[in-house]
Amino acid sequence: MALLEVKGLQKNFGETRVLADITFSMERGEALSIIGSSGSGKTTLLRCLNFLETPDAGQILVGGETLFDGADTKRPSDSEIRRKRLHFGLVFQAFHLFPQYTALENVTLAPMLAAGEQKELTAEKKAAIRAEGEALLAKMGLSDRRDNYPHQLSGGQCQRVAIARALAMKPDILCFDEPTSALDPELTGEVLRVIRELAEQETTMIIVTHEMAFARDVADTCIFMEGGVIVEQGPAKEVIDHPREERTKQFVSRIQA
């Protein structure tokens, strides 16, 4: 059974169709890259998967559990939406760290709140969450920055804190929305190195990116989107190095030029 199944997903903003019949699946441990021009629907797809937007039709299933079914007219409660979001972690383009919290506090905030909601936030639980947060920052190469605030960190360091924060909730699928678009080339390398290591550890990931070489070398599969539809999908090396569809060929050649 596939870990993630997306079937016929559609999303409109007014009269504008942003996603049309998006269908794909992923296995556990797979890395999927999504490429395409700005405005092709890539970010909206991630936002729908993370329940920051509500699709208009289609289905989203994780581990066989239906998280969204467009045929169901019952509106989910806020607690149900929060539960569904736990299947996904999202790393934004612009970090979105809380400026009033240290790196470690940014990473541990959500697990602390979740434990509090479940009436499990004992002293022992707090210590365990803090230890896990410190371990994640160490994994990101940021042990010496755990007590720094976001304004004291570089862009690459902020993005690595954001990755640690997403991992802290132990999501089934980690999503990246152009994680290097706000970084200069040197800092881009820091973040791509971390994502590459996560791929080697078989972390299930969806990566929206304009980094063609990275998308080809790190991802197992690749989707090319345009105008809210999937134009081509398949093994990453084939889609990027030997695309079948003419529109994919045009996009890849322009980006790589």
FENLIN-V220782 format. One record per pair of residues at least 12 apart in sequence whose C-alpha atoms are under 6 Angstrom apart, sorted by sequence separation. I is the first residue (numbers start at 0). J is the second residue. D is the distance in Angstrom with one decimal. If there is no record, write none. Layout:
i j d
I J D
I J D
This chain:
i j d
8 20 5.0
57 69 5.1
221 233 5.7
7 20 3.9
8 21 4.8
56 69 4.2
220 233 5.5
221 234 6.0
7 21 5.0
220 234 4.2
221 235 4.5
7 22 5.2
219 234 5.9
220 235 4.4
6 22 4.5
219 235 5.6
5 22 5.1
5 23 5.3
4 24 4.4
215 235 5.0
3 24 5.4
215 236 5.1
3 25 5.1
2 25 5.8
17 40 5.7
1 25 5.6
2 26 5.0
1 26 4.8
2 27 5.4
107 132 5.8
106 132 5.9
135 163 5.5
174 204 5.7
177 207 5.2
155 186 4.9
172 203 5.1
173 204 4.7
174 205 4.7
175 206 4.7
176 207 5.0
177 208 4.6
172 204 5.5
174 206 5.9
175 207 5.9
49 84 5.5
49 87 6.0
103 145 4.9
102 145 4.9
10 54 4.9
9 54 5.8
10 55 5.1
101 146 5.2
102 147 5.9
9 55 5.5
101 147 5.2
102 148 6.0
9 56 5.0
101 148 4.3
8 56 5.6
8 57 4.1
7 57 4.5
6 57 5.5
98 149 5.7
6 58 5.0
5 58 5.8
5 59 4.8
4 59 5.9
4 60 5.1
3 60 5.8
3 61 4.6
106 164 4.1
2 61 5.4
2 62 4.7
94 158 5.4
94 161 5.8
88 165 5.0
88 170 5.5
87 170 5.0
86 170 4.8
87 171 6.0
92 176 5.6
85 170 5.9
86 171 5.0
87 172 4.9
88 173 4.7
89 174 4.7
90 175 4.8
91 176 5.3
92 177 5.5
87 173 5.8
88 174 5.8
89 175 5.9
92 178 4.8
28 201 4.3
30 203 5.6
32 205 5.8
28 202 5.1
29 203 5.0
30 204 4.7
31 205 4.8
32 206 4.6
33 207 4.7
34 208 5.9
28 203 4.4
32 207 5.8
27 203 5.7
32 214 5.6
39 224 5.9
32 218 5.7
39 225 4.5
31 218 5.2
39 226 4.8
40 227 4.9
30 218 4.7
33 221 5.7
35 223 5.5
39 227 5.2
30 219 5.3
31 220 5.0
32 221 4.7
33 222 4.8
34 223 4.9
35 224 5.1
31 221 5.6
33 223 5.9
19 227 5.6
18 227 4.2
19 228 5.4
17 227 5.0
